Amino acid sequence: MKLPIKAVCDRRTRKDFTNVIAIQYCHSPEKRTVLPVNIYVPGCYWNQKQRVISKNLPAPFGNSNELN
């Protein structure tokens, strides 16, 4: 059974070279709601396959264990 909730990283990069992490809720295959959670990390530290922040995230962006 697939969960209807997952973490996603916005493809659009902001001016400070970070991407927004958000929670995506899928009502149905056609309807999705994206809720931003005010976490910003560089896109290269987002693991798309596992949907987590990489462990080698630089300290100025936060602790990856706390953010995951």
N, C-alpha and C positions, 0 to 999 in steps of 0.2 A: 504494500500500500504506500503510495507516495503522499508525502505531507503537502498540504496546500500552502505552507509558509516556508520561505527560504530567504537567505541573505543574498543580495545582489550588489554589484559595484556598477555605478553609472559609467557608461562609456565616455561621456563628455568630460574632458579635463578642464578644471577651473584655472583661473589666471595664476594661482599659486602652485600649479602643477599637481594638484591633488584631485582625487575622485571621491564622490559621495557614496557612502555605504548606506544601503536602505534595506528594509524588510518588504518582501513582496508577498502579498496574500492573493491567492488565486480562487476566485469565487467559482469559476468554471473555466474551461479551456479558452473561452473568448474574453472573459472579464477578469481583469487583474487590477489590484490596488497596490501602489507603491508608497510606502511610508518612510520618509527619511528619518534617520536616527541621530543626526548631527555628529557623525564620525567621518573624518576626512583623512584618507591615506593616499600616498602615491599609488597609481594603478599597477606599477610593477611589483608591489608587495601584496597584491590580492591574488590568491590561488583560486582560479575560476573553477577548476575541477572539484576541489573539496569545499569551496565557498567559505574560506577562512582567510584571515590576515596572516601573512608569512611571519615566522618566528624571528627573522632577521630584520624586523621593522626598526628603523632608527629611533632613538630615545625621544627626540623632539615631537614625534607623532604619537607617542604613548607606548604602553606595554601591550604587546600582542596577546599575552595570556589574559589580561583584564578585558581587552576589547573583544576577544572571541567569546 
